[in-house]
Amino acid sequence: MPLTVPQQAVFDSSKRFRVCASGRRGGKTYLSMWEIAKFARQPNRRILYVGPSYRQAKSIIFEDLKARLIDRRWLKKVNESELSFLLVNNTKIELRSADAADSIRGISCDFAVLDECAFFQNGSSVWTDVIRPTLSDREGHALFISTPQGIGNWFYDLYQQAKVSSDWESFTWTSLEGGQISREEIEAAKRDLAKKTYLQEYEASFETSGNLIYYAFDAEANTAKYKGDIPPLLHVGLDLNVSKMTAPIAIKTQYGLYVIDELVLHNTNTDEMAQALKERYPDARFVIYPDPAGSARKTVANSKTDHTILEQWGFTVKSRRSHPQVKDRINTVNRLLCNAQDERNLLIDPKCKTVIEALLKHQYKPDTAIPEKDAVKGYDGVNDSLGYMVEYLYPLRKIEPEPRTIKQWGHL
């Protein structure tokens, strides 16, 4: 399978340092293998492929690269434990990890691929303090390739630097231009993802919203007084936190959720929350979406788990076996608040002041993707309650892995 037009432009560039911002499934790893092959054709070279972690480096490229090297009869020896290949022309290809970057110090190499480098921890210092010096004595080249991760990320600075430095060049292409995803899938992604997430993941756009987590929430567009009847079935998100337990109460609409009420109890337990729900809506049936940890945790001193207590109150309990990734839960809520087609499918009654305040004010810790935790304000607990319910009912669609068919490289 040939390279696409934007991939070919990168491959043909003679610049020493090339920075590529690509949409998801845009063929980043496919291009990386072509680049590795280009440099590996020369004898006695040393090539590094650096991923965010060893696990990611192995899962992203190791097996595919090994299969192609064997198929082309380039491979002399493979070290499975060290994730390295020795070729018949004495060139060595090594897979390394950015989170163990110190292990790279002291070596020399001719070419380095920094894959998904926007997600490197301390990415700037990994490059300047560790990888860049490995290229000096051999005047080696480097390829930086990643999906963007916001304007505040070091990868954005690198991308901008490449536009003005004579020895650098920057490239960008969307998921559609990468040739691995159909136009129909792109349109589906617009419906399924929050606007910022779609632009970043599929359009390779450098997006920013400061430290605000729920950037898609609009205090006017996402709030409206509920005027209908209370249906017989209510949906409740629940973070099982004894200091401040918050329960957003919602109904399902044709398109999403409408949070019509909230219960907030302090210094409480699961039994008291269950009783409060029953007292407020005595004729309703409840589906509860609690913290997955509640299947083992107890907020009262007996042998019952929190999930068991909820079931004994007659509630239907729906929960993941393990916690969904925080990023996925946040993206799911943002997607429902406003997707890439500007559709708002999560509405909140203005009387739900605790939920609204948490959405408006919850932020990430500075320079991280870690939500702030504050026992007094409790925004994290409120949004966790909402997120467990939204993520269970409207999970993000998983993107299928792209094909990795490699065009024949020839023989060494």
One Martini backbone bead per residue (centre of mass of N, CA, C, O) as a GRO file, in nm:
protein
  412
    1MET     BB    1   0.093   0.037   0.026
    2PRO     BB    2   0.087   0.352  -0.025
    3LEU     BB    3   0.143   0.658   0.029
    4THR     BB    4   0.022   0.936   0.106
    5VAL     BB    5   0.051   1.256   0.038
    6PRO     BB    6   0.145   1.357   0.324
    7GLN     BB    7   0.345   1.124   0.375
    8GLN     BB    8   0.526   1.175   0.126
    9ALA     BB    9   0.621   1.457   0.211
   10VAL     BB   10   0.781   1.357   0.451
   11PHE     BB   11   0.959   1.141   0.312
   12ASP     BB   12   1.089   1.365   0.101
   13SER     BB   13   1.218   1.515   0.311
   14SER     BB   14   1.545   1.676   0.398
   15LYS     BB   15   1.504   1.732   0.674
   16ARG     BB   16   1.620   1.668   0.991
   17PHE     BB   17   1.350   1.792   1.125
   18ARG     BB   18   1.026   1.641   1.182
   19VAL     BB   19   0.682   1.760   1.223
   20CYS     BB   20   0.382   1.565   1.309
   21ALA     BB   21   0.034   1.633   1.270
   22SER     BB   22  -0.216   1.388   1.346
   23GLY     BB   23  -0.470   1.207   1.311
   24ARG     BB   24  -0.644   0.959   1.388
   25ARG     BB   25  -0.561   0.707   1.192
   26GLY     BB   26  -0.320   0.858   0.995
   27GLY     BB   27  -0.047   0.675   0.970
   28LYS     BB   28   0.198   0.706   1.170
   29THR     BB   29   0.320   0.418   1.196
   30TYR     BB   30   0.348   0.360   0.898
   31LEU     BB   31   0.548   0.589   0.846
   32SER     BB   32   0.762   0.503   1.053
   33MET     BB   33   0.841   0.238   0.905
   34TRP     BB   34   0.943   0.373   0.651
   35GLU     BB   35   1.162   0.542   0.789
   36ILE     BB   36   1.320   0.311   0.912
   37ALA     BB   37   1.381   0.173   0.641
   38LYS     BB   38   1.541   0.402   0.511
   39PHE     BB   39   1.776   0.395   0.728
   40ALA     BB   40   1.825   0.072   0.740
   41ARG     BB   41   1.964   0.029   0.453
   42GLN     BB   42   2.198   0.120   0.605
   43PRO     BB   43   2.485   0.046   0.739
   44ASN     BB   44   2.558   0.079   1.074
   45ARG     BB   45   2.302   0.157   1.219
   46ARG     BB   46   2.109   0.363   1.461
   47ILE     BB   47   1.774   0.306   1.586
   48LEU     BB   48   1.499   0.494   1.726
   49TYR     BB   49   1.204   0.403   1.911
   50VAL     BB   50   0.980   0.633   2.080
   51GLY     BB   51   0.766   0.593   2.342
   52PRO     BB   52   0.587   0.661   2.621
   53SER     BB   53   0.609   0.340   2.654
   54TYR     BB   54   0.679   0.015   2.644
   55ARG     BB   55   0.396  -0.087   2.595
   56GLN     BB   56   0.337   0.101   2.353
   57ALA     BB   57   0.573   0.026   2.175
   58LYS     BB   58   0.494  -0.270   2.147
   59SER     BB   59   0.189  -0.237   2.051
   60ILE     BB   60   0.238  -0.048   1.799
   61ILE     BB   61   0.522  -0.197   1.640
   62PHE     BB   62   0.678  -0.463   1.693
   63GLU     BB   63   0.525  -0.691   1.536
   64ASP     BB   64   0.512  -0.554   1.260
   65LEU     BB   65   0.815  -0.511   1.222
   66LYS     BB   66   0.906  -0.803   1.249
   67ALA     BB   67   0.741  -0.924   1.014
   68ARG     BB   68   0.873  -0.747   0.788
   69LEU     BB   69   1.168  -0.826   0.835
   70ILE     BB   70   1.127  -1.125   0.782
   71ASP     BB   71   0.991  -1.109   0.501
   72ARG     BB   72   1.260  -0.944   0.383
   73ARG     BB   73   1.530  -1.059   0.511
   74TRP     BB   74   1.666  -0.850   0.738
   75LEU     BB   75   1.680  -1.045   0.977
   76LYS     BB   76   1.901  -1.172   1.232
   77LYS     BB   77   1.799  -1.046   1.522
   78VAL     BB   78   1.594  -1.091   1.821
   79ASN     BB   79   1.495  -0.899   2.119
   80GLU     BB   80   1.228  -0.928   2.320
   81SER     BB   81   1.313  -0.790   2.595
   82GLU     BB   82   1.453  -0.524   2.440
   83LEU     BB   83   1.330  -0.440   2.171
   84SER     BB   84   1.522  -0.564   1.929
   85PHE     BB   85   1.716  -0.524   1.614
   86LEU     BB   86   1.919  -0.721   1.393
   87LEU     BB   87   2.066  -0.680   1.097
   88VAL     BB   88   2.245  -0.794   0.821
   89ASN     BB   89   2.391  -0.488   0.811
   90ASN     BB   90   2.424  -0.397   1.129
   91THR     BB   91   2.162  -0.280   1.201
   92LYS     BB   92   1.994  -0.105   1.472
   93ILE     BB   93   1.676  -0.157   1.641
   94GLU     BB   94   1.511   0.044   1.895
   95LEU     BB   95   1.291   0.022   2.169
   96ARG     BB   96   1.168   0.296   2.359
   97SER     BB   97   1.121   0.499   2.663
   98ALA     BB   98   1.024   0.802   2.798
   99ASP     BB   99   0.989   0.694   3.107
  100ALA     BB  100   1.311   0.582   3.042
  101ALA     BB  101   1.530   0.796   2.927
  102ASP     BB  102   1.804   0.742   3.079
  103SER     BB  103   1.873   0.477   2.905
  104ILE     BB  104   1.975   0.663   2.650
  105ARG     BB  105   2.213   0.756   2.763
  106GLY     BB  106   2.531   0.749   2.580
  107ILE     BB  107   2.430   0.726   2.295
  108SER     BB  108   2.424   0.659   1.939
  109CYS     BB  109   2.242   0.802   1.654
  110ASP     BB  110   2.073   0.839   1.327
  111PHE     BB  111   1.766   0.773   1.427
  112ALA     BB  112   1.448   0.922   1.545
  113VAL     BB  113   1.139   0.818   1.684
  114LEU     BB  114   0.862   1.020   1.810
  115ASP     BB  115   0.587   0.871   1.936
  116GLU     BB  116   0.342   1.030   2.077
  117CYS     BB  117   0.497   1.296   2.207
  118ALA     BB  118   0.268   1.463   2.350
  119PHE     BB  119   0.268   1.213   2.587
  120PHE     BB  120   0.513   1.291   2.721
  121GLN     BB  121   0.692   1.302   2.992
  122ASN     BB  122   0.878   1.558   2.981
  123GLY     BB  123   0.933   1.608   2.669
  124SER     BB  124   1.139   1.837   2.641
  125SER     BB  125   1.370   1.695   2.810
  126VAL     BB  126   1.387   1.436   2.649
  127TRP     BB  127   1.493   1.580   2.402
  128THR     BB  128   1.723   1.787   2.501
  129ASP     BB  129   1.871   1.585   2.725
  130VAL     BB  130   1.870   1.302   2.550
  131ILE     BB  131   1.817   1.269   2.233
  132ARG     BB  132   1.973   1.497   2.094
  133PRO     BB  133   2.269   1.402   2.180
  134THR     BB  134   2.259   1.125   2.015
  135LEU     BB  135   2.286   1.292   1.722
  136SER     BB  136   2.552   1.461   1.701
  137ASP     BB  137   2.800   1.274   1.601
  138ARG     BB  138   2.598   1.177   1.340
  139GLU     BB  139   2.387   1.372   1.242
  140GLY     BB  140   2.103   1.308   1.312
  141HIS     BB  141   1.765   1.223   1.289
  142ALA     BB  142   1.410   1.338   1.326
  143LEU     BB  143   1.078   1.213   1.425
  144PHE     BB  144   0.777   1.381   1.489
  145ILE     BB  145   0.476   1.210   1.615
  146SER     BB  146   0.126   1.325   1.654
  147THR     BB  147  -0.126   1.394   1.845
  148PRO     BB  148  -0.262   1.644   1.970
  149GLN     BB  149  -0.238   1.839   2.313
  150GLY     BB  150  -0.245   2.129   2.281
  151ILE     BB  151  -0.106   2.446   2.331
  152GLY     BB  152   0.040   2.367   2.619
  153ASN     BB  153   0.220   2.183   2.460
  154TRP     BB  154   0.534   2.092   2.350
  155PHE     BB  155   0.450   2.009   2.060
  156TYR     BB  156   0.354   2.285   1.971
  157ASP     BB  157   0.627   2.430   1.993
  158LEU     BB  158   0.769   2.247   1.788
  159TYR     BB  159   0.584   2.303   1.547
  160GLN     BB  160   0.650   2.610   1.537
  161GLN     BB  161   0.958   2.590   1.510
  162ALA     BB  162   0.955   2.435   1.230
  163LYS     BB  163   0.858   2.697   1.065
  164VAL     BB  164   1.150   2.878   1.135
  165SER     BB  165   1.355   2.650   1.086
  166SER     BB  166   1.587   2.541   0.857
  167ASP     BB  167   1.608   2.224   0.976
  168TRP     BB  168   1.294   2.237   0.963
  169GLU     BB  169   0.960   2.065   0.956
  170SER     BB  170   0.607   2.093   0.908
  171PHE     BB  171   0.313   1.878   0.956
  172THR     BB  172  -0.033   1.814   0.837
  173TRP     BB  173  -0.315   1.581   0.904
  174THR     BB  174  -0.590   1.410   0.867
  175SER     BB  175  -0.767   1.129   0.895
  176LEU     BB  176  -0.873   1.133   0.606
  177GLU     BB  177  -0.587   1.185   0.469
  178GLY     BB  178  -0.465   0.907   0.578
  179GLY     BB  179  -0.664   0.663   0.449
  180GLN     BB  180  -0.818   0.483   0.702
  181ILE     BB  181  -1.082   0.666   0.691
  182SER     BB  182  -1.395   0.730   0.642
  183ARG     BB  183  -1.634   0.965   0.589
  184GLU     BB  184  -1.851   0.824   0.759
  185GLU     BB  185  -1.680   0.809   1.019
  186ILE     BB  186  -1.642   1.111   1.053
  187GLU     BB  187  -1.943   1.180   1.087
  188ALA     BB  188  -1.981   1.001   1.334
  189ALA     BB  189  -1.773   1.150   1.515
  190LYS     BB  190  -1.926   1.420   1.531
  191ARG     BB  191  -2.159   1.288   1.702
  192ASP     BB  192  -1.970   1.133   1.933
  193LEU     BB  193  -1.809   1.405   1.984
  194ALA     BB  194  -1.658   1.646   2.103
  195LYS     BB  195  -1.546   1.916   1.949
  196LYS     BB  196  -1.256   1.926   2.056
  197THR     BB  197  -1.195   1.627   2.021
  198TYR     BB  198  -1.240   1.611   1.720
  199LEU     BB  199  -1.033   1.825   1.628
  200GLN     BB  200  -0.789   1.684   1.757
  201GLU     BB  201  -0.824   1.372   1.659
  202TYR     BB  202  -0.911   1.437   1.334
  203GLU     BB  203  -0.784   1.742   1.258
  204ALA     BB  204  -0.517   1.823   1.408
  205SER     BB  205  -0.589   2.028   1.637
  206PHE     BB  206  -0.496   2.299   1.838
  207GLU     BB  207  -0.632   2.293   2.151
  208THR     BB  208  -0.808   2.512   2.395
  209SER     BB  209  -0.930   2.562   2.769
  210GLY     BB  210  -0.732   2.550   2.961
  211ASN     BB  211  -0.833   2.406   3.280
  212LEU     BB  212  -1.102   2.334   3.180
  213ILE     BB  213  -1.298   2.054   3.163
  214TYR     BB  214  -1.608   2.163   3.089
  215TYR     BB  215  -1.609   2.338   2.803
  216ALA     BB  216  -1.906   2.257   2.678
  217PHE     BB  217  -2.038   2.424   2.890
  218ASP     BB  218  -2.347   2.614   2.883
  219ALA     BB  219  -2.537   2.809   3.089
  220GLU     BB  220  -2.761   2.841   2.862
  221ALA     BB  221  -2.772   2.595   2.654
  222ASN     BB  222  -2.772   2.363   2.911
  223THR     BB  223  -3.022   2.526   3.032
  224ALA     BB  224  -3.353   2.415   3.158
  225LYS     BB  225  -3.667   2.404   3.239
  226TYR     BB  226  -3.862   2.156   3.361
  227LYS     BB  227  -4.214   2.079   3.231
  228GLY     BB  228  -4.271   1.797   3.280
  229ASP     BB  229  -4.326   1.495   3.371
  230ILE     BB  230  -4.273   1.243   3.592
  231PRO     BB  231  -4.139   0.963   3.541
  232PRO     BB  232  -4.114   0.626   3.645
  233LEU     BB  233  -3.809   0.661   3.536
  234LEU     BB  234  -3.492   0.695   3.698
  235HIS     BB  235  -3.167   0.850   3.678
  236VAL     BB  236  -2.858   0.780   3.875
  237GLY     BB  237  -2.582   0.934   3.992
  238LEU     BB  238  -2.295   0.789   4.200
  239ASP     BB  239  -2.079   0.903   4.447
  240LEU     BB  240  -1.918   0.719   4.709
  241ASN     BB  241  -1.918   0.981   4.932
  242VAL     BB  242  -1.933   1.059   5.270
  243SER     BB  243  -1.890   1.375   5.275
  244LYS     BB  244  -2.011   1.405   4.959
  245MET     BB  245  -2.323   1.321   4.825
  246THR     BB  246  -2.409   1.301   4.478
  247ALA     BB  247  -2.739   1.314   4.291
  248PRO     BB  248  -2.815   1.296   3.978
  249ILE     BB  249  -3.137   1.347   3.821
  250ALA     BB  250  -3.269   1.162   3.541
  251ILE     BB  251  -3.378   1.168   3.200
  252LYS     BB  252  -3.466   1.025   2.907
  253THR     BB  253  -3.428   1.112   2.583
  254GLN     BB  254  -3.407   1.103   2.248
  255TYR     BB  255  -3.081   1.214   2.277
  256GLY     BB  256  -3.056   1.199   2.610
  257LEU     BB  257  -3.021   1.411   2.891
  258TYR     BB  258  -3.216   1.517   3.193
  259VAL     BB  259  -3.149   1.718   3.461
  260ILE     BB  260  -3.404   1.764   3.719
  261ASP     BB  261  -3.217   1.682   3.972
  262GLU     BB  262  -3.085   1.693   4.322
  263LEU     BB  263  -2.869   1.531   4.565
  264VAL     BB  264  -2.726   1.656   4.882
  265LEU     BB  265  -2.501   1.493   5.109
  266HIS     BB  266  -2.362   1.505   5.433
  267ASN     BB  267  -2.222   1.285   5.615
  268THR     BB  268  -2.281   0.993   5.482
  269ASN     BB  269  -2.462   0.722   5.323
  270THR     BB  270  -2.616   0.492   5.129
  271ASP     BB  271  -2.876   0.460   5.290
  272GLU     BB  272  -2.951   0.765   5.306
  273MET     BB  273  -2.968   0.811   5.001
  274ALA     BB  274  -3.185   0.602   4.938
  275GLN     BB  275  -3.400   0.725   5.122
  276ALA     BB  276  -3.410   1.008   4.987
  277LEU     BB  277  -3.507   0.910   4.712
  278LYS     BB  278  -3.771   0.778   4.809
  279GLU     BB  279  -3.895   1.035   4.938
  280ARG     BB  280  -3.899   1.215   4.679
  281TYR     BB  281  -3.969   0.934   4.490
  282PRO     BB  282  -4.198   0.701   4.569
  283ASP     BB  283  -4.304   0.612   4.255
  284ALA     BB  284  -4.027   0.538   4.160
  285ARG     BB  285  -3.789   0.414   3.945
  286PHE     BB  286  -3.442   0.298   3.973
  287VAL     BB  287  -3.131   0.385   3.817
  288ILE     BB  288  -2.802   0.311   3.917
  289TYR     BB  289  -2.471   0.491   3.876
  290PRO     BB  290  -2.198   0.389   4.023
  291ASP     BB  291  -1.925   0.342   4.171
  292PRO     BB  292  -1.737   0.064   4.107
  293ALA     BB  293  -1.611   0.036   4.402
  294GLY     BB  294  -1.894  -0.043   4.545
  295SER     BB  295  -1.864  -0.363   4.511
  296ALA     BB  296  -1.652  -0.345   4.784
  297ARG     BB  297  -1.748  -0.106   4.933
  298LYS     BB  298  -1.807   0.053   5.262
  299THR     BB  299  -2.031   0.296   5.448
  300VAL     BB  300  -2.084   0.063   5.650
  301ALA     BB  301  -2.074  -0.148   5.950
  302ASN     BB  302  -2.086  -0.409   5.739
  303SER     BB  303  -2.118  -0.671   5.491
  304LYS     BB  304  -2.214  -0.455   5.299
  305THR     BB  305  -2.227  -0.323   5.005
  306ASP     BB  306  -2.317  -0.056   4.824
  307HIS     BB  307  -2.460  -0.218   4.599
  308THR     BB  308  -2.632  -0.397   4.785
  309ILE     BB  309  -2.791  -0.172   4.918
  310LEU     BB  310  -2.928  -0.066   4.662
  311GLU     BB  311  -3.072  -0.334   4.593
  312GLN     BB  312  -3.237  -0.353   4.868
  313TRP     BB  313  -3.403  -0.086   4.778
  314GLY     BB  314  -3.479  -0.162   4.459
  315PHE     BB  315  -3.243  -0.106   4.280
  316THR     BB  316  -3.088  -0.056   3.982
  317VAL     BB  317  -2.757  -0.171   3.903
  318LYS     BB  318  -2.508   0.015   3.706
  319SER     BB  319  -2.172  -0.109   3.634
  320ARG     BB  320  -1.861  -0.122   3.607
  321ARG     BB  321  -1.599  -0.329   3.685
  322SER     BB  322  -1.437  -0.072   3.613
  323HIS     BB  323  -1.284   0.206   3.571
  324PRO     BB  324  -1.298   0.439   3.371
  325GLN     BB  325  -1.143   0.652   3.208
  326VAL     BB  326  -1.125   0.975   3.277
  327LYS     BB  327  -1.109   1.081   2.989
  328ASP     BB  328  -1.362   0.932   2.884
  329ARG     BB  329  -1.566   1.055   3.080
  330ILE     BB  330  -1.522   1.348   3.001
  331ASN     BB  331  -1.574   1.321   2.693
  332THR     BB  332  -1.866   1.222   2.722
  333VAL     BB  333  -1.982   1.474   2.853
  334ASN     BB  334  -1.892   1.678   2.638
  335ARG     BB  335  -2.039   1.542   2.402
  336LEU     BB  336  -2.329   1.587   2.528
  337LEU     BB  337  -2.314   1.893   2.558
  338CYS     BB  338  -2.115   1.909   2.282
  339ASN     BB  339  -2.076   1.843   1.968
  340ALA     BB  340  -1.939   1.872   1.644
  341GLN     BB  341  -2.257   1.959   1.559
  342ASP     BB  342  -2.383   2.138   1.793
  343GLU     BB  343  -2.509   1.927   1.992
  344ARG     BB  344  -2.741   1.928   2.276
  345ASN     BB  345  -2.782   1.629   2.507
  346LEU     BB  346  -2.739   1.803   2.786
  347LEU     BB  347  -2.964   1.885   3.038
  348ILE     BB  348  -3.030   2.146   3.297
  349ASP     BB  349  -3.171   2.236   3.571
  350PRO     BB  350  -3.136   2.529   3.753
  351LYS     BB  351  -3.175   2.384   4.043
  352CYS     BB  352  -2.887   2.241   3.980
  353LYS     BB  353  -2.639   2.398   4.129
  354THR     BB  354  -2.414   2.190   4.183
  355VAL     BB  355  -2.375   2.087   3.896
  356ILE     BB  356  -2.323   2.359   3.757
  357GLU     BB  357  -2.079   2.449   3.924
  358ALA     BB  358  -1.896   2.208   3.857
  359LEU     BB  359  -1.887   2.252   3.549
  360LEU     BB  360  -1.778   2.552   3.560
  361LYS     BB  361  -1.512   2.497   3.785
  362HIS     BB  362  -1.370   2.254   3.697
  363GLN     BB  363  -1.021   2.161   3.714
  364TYR     BB  364  -0.707   2.133   3.631
  365LYS     BB  365  -0.410   2.080   3.694
  366PRO     BB  366  -0.141   2.233   3.631
  367ASP     BB  367  -0.001   2.088   3.352
  368THR     BB  368  -0.244   1.875   3.338
  369ALA     BB  369  -0.483   1.572   3.333
  370ILE     BB  370  -0.568   1.638   3.641
  371PRO     BB  371  -0.809   1.655   3.851
  372GLU     BB  372  -0.926   1.834   4.086
  373LYS     BB  373  -0.916   1.811   4.449
  374ASP     BB  374  -1.194   1.903   4.682
  375ALA     BB  375  -1.343   1.859   4.985
  376VAL     BB  376  -1.516   2.119   4.993
  377LYS     BB  377  -1.632   2.152   4.699
  378GLY     BB  378  -1.658   1.871   4.528
  379TYR     BB  379  -1.648   1.858   4.208
  380ASP     BB  380  -1.549   1.569   4.149
  381GLY     BB  381  -1.794   1.416   4.272
  382VAL     BB  382  -2.014   1.538   4.099
  383ASN     BB  383  -1.887   1.461   3.816
  384ASP     BB  384  -1.870   1.163   3.869
  385SER     BB  385  -2.169   1.106   3.893
  386LEU     BB  386  -2.238   1.198   3.608
  387GLY     BB  387  -2.022   1.023   3.453
  388TYR     BB  388  -2.120   0.736   3.516
  389MET     BB  389  -2.388   0.768   3.368
  390VAL     BB  390  -2.302   0.870   3.087
  391GLU     BB  391  -2.092   0.647   3.017
  392TYR     BB  392  -2.289   0.406   3.030
  393LEU     BB  393  -2.508   0.518   2.820
  394TYR     BB  394  -2.261   0.693   2.639
  395PRO     BB  395  -2.026   0.559   2.501
  396LEU     BB  396  -1.748   0.554   2.347
  397ARG     BB  397  -1.630   0.500   2.048
  398LYS     BB  398  -1.429   0.271   1.904
  399ILE     BB  399  -1.136   0.258   1.729
  400GLU     BB  400  -1.022   0.097   1.477
  401PRO     BB  401  -0.766  -0.045   1.362
  402GLU     BB  402  -0.536   0.002   1.139
  403PRO     BB  403  -0.391  -0.082   0.875
  404ARG     BB  404  -0.046  -0.259   0.824
  405THR     BB  405   0.047  -0.245   0.522
  406ILE     BB  406   0.353  -0.316   0.363
  407LYS     BB  407   0.556  -0.219   0.146
  408GLN     BB  408   0.796  -0.325  -0.034
  409TRP     BB  409   1.148  -0.274   0.035
  410GLY     BB  410   1.332  -0.505  -0.008
  411HIS     BB  411   1.681  -0.571  -0.021
  412LEU     BB  412   2.003  -0.565   0.133
   0.00000   0.00000   0.00000
